[in-house]
Amino acid sequence: MIRIEIDDSELRRAMDTLQRRVGDMTPAMREIGEVLTQSTIDRFKTSTAPDGSRWAPNKPSTRARKKGTRLRRARRSGRGGISDVAARASRPAESPMAAHGPPEHRR
């Protein structure tokens, strides 16, 4: 069994202080979530770990398995074909919040 322990006491103290000062933590938590989401998306695009090191390249078997994944996803979702996938792939990444609005506005 693997056990990971994290000492987050300093973070918890800072968050408690922030909550006492502002009361509603929803906007702060939403912003933190957006930053983390965008950071993860960026890391996948650049194949870069949080420490700045490059990921190992995908094995040929992984590349073969992933080939055409975007097109299959687009077709399954009922969206357009290659042109729709290419148009989306050429756009800069957006925050999920920017693309779909805040959670209370989603279906």
N, C-alpha and C positions, 0 to 999 in steps of 0.2 A: 504494500500500500504506500502511496505517495502522500505525504502531508506537507502542505505549504502554510506557513504562518506569516501574516502580515501585521506589522505594528502600524496601525492607522490612528493611533491616539492623537497625534498632532493634527491630522486632518479632521478628526471628529471634534476636537476643541475649536478649530477654526470654523467649522460648519455650525456648531452650536452658537458661537459668538455671532456669526452672520444671521442665523435664524432669530436670535434675540433682537438684533438690530432692525431687521426688515420684516419679520413676521412671515409673510408668504414667500416660500422658497421656490414656488413653481417657476417663475421666470428665470431664476438663476440655474435651477436644475435643467430646464429646457435648453438654455444656452450651453451649459456644460455638455449635455447630451449631443447637441449639434456639433460642437467642436470635436468631441470624440468620434462621432460618426464620420465627419469629414476627414479627420486624421486617418482613420482606418481605410477609407476609400482611397485617399492619396497614397497610403503605403502599399495598397494592392496595385495601384497604377504604376508606381515606381519600383516595386519589389524591394522595399526598404524597411528594415526593422526599426523599432523605436530608438535604438541606439545609433542609427545611421548606417549600419552595416547592410550590405546587399544580401538578399536571399539567394540561396543556391538555385541555379536554373532548374526548370522543370525537366523531368526525365522525358525521353521521347514517348514513352507509353502514356504519360500524363498529357503531353501536348496532343497526341493523337486522339485521346479520349475527349479532350476539350474542343477539338476542332469543330466548328459549326455550332457550338452551344448557343451563341447569341441568336442565330437565325432560328434554331429550333424553339427557343424561348419566345421569340417574337411571334412565330406562327402559332404556338400553343395559346398565347394570350390574345389572339385574334387581331393583332396589329399587322401592319404591312410587312412586306418582304425585305429584301436586301436594302432597298433605298431607305426604309424606315430605320433599320438597324444601323446603317452607315450614318444617317443623319444624327441619331442619338449618340453614336460613338464619337462623332466629331465635336459634340458640344462639351464645354467644360462641365465638370461635375457640379451638381447643385446639392445643397443640403436637402435631405428628405423633407424637412419642414418647408423649405422654399418651394419644392416641387408639388407638395400636396396640401400645404396649409397646416395649421396647428391641429393636433389630434381631435379636438372637439368639432372640427369642420370635415373630418373624414367620415366616410360611410362605414 
